[in-house]
Amino acid sequence: MSKLVLTAFVSLDGVHQGPGSPHEDTRDHFTQGGWTVPYADEDFSVFVADAFGRVGAFLLGRRTYDIFADYWPRVTDPRNPVAAPLNALPKYVASTTLTDPAWAHTTVLGPALAKEVQEVKDRTDGEVQVHGSAVLARSLLAEDLVDTLHLLTFPVVLGAGRRLFGEGGLPTAFRHGGGRITSKGVSIQTYERVGRPLYGEFTLPDEA
């Protein structure tokens, strides 16, 4: 059985919306799309290549799928570390409206998301990777389906936009699995899900 791995970009104030382009996601009149682009560097490229080198299948939300399907099939260089696996490997899309996907190797998942995602994990060699797909990511976190979280925190405060972690999320504890800081200050940290949070209470020295 493979692991479900979520890679998420967030600002310092937790915004996850429109990281790659001004036109990527303008919902709620969001005008700051493309906020990750100034922080691209060699360290970031190395992380991306390493991550895509472990993938066995992709699980995407409808919005991210449409963005990817419009761009990556046109990148045909077999040496491209992102395009090659995206174009060749299975892609699963969580959608109630997509009925006839044109991108090769695409399967649309039905309404029984948790069951179908578990089945995808059971039959996949390599990681099942989720990129972007904020709505889907929140659903997967709520269902305890995310095994590994790559959280990339960019040194910018946006002040507005949709957050990855909102009110009502499932309380979950993670173990730190490693990390690095890029030359442009992006914190790339890996977390492994371990279960429910533990709680305690600090006491003053004379109360110990």
Secondary structure by P-SEA (a helix, b strand, c coil): cccbbbbbbbcccccccccccccccccccccccccccccccaaaaaaaaaaaaaccbbbbcaaaaaaaaaccccccccccccaaaaaccbbbbbccccccccccbbbbbccaaaaaaaaaaaacccccccccaaaaaaaaaaaccccccbbbbcccccccccccccccccccccccccccccccbbbbbbbbbccbbbbbbbbccccc
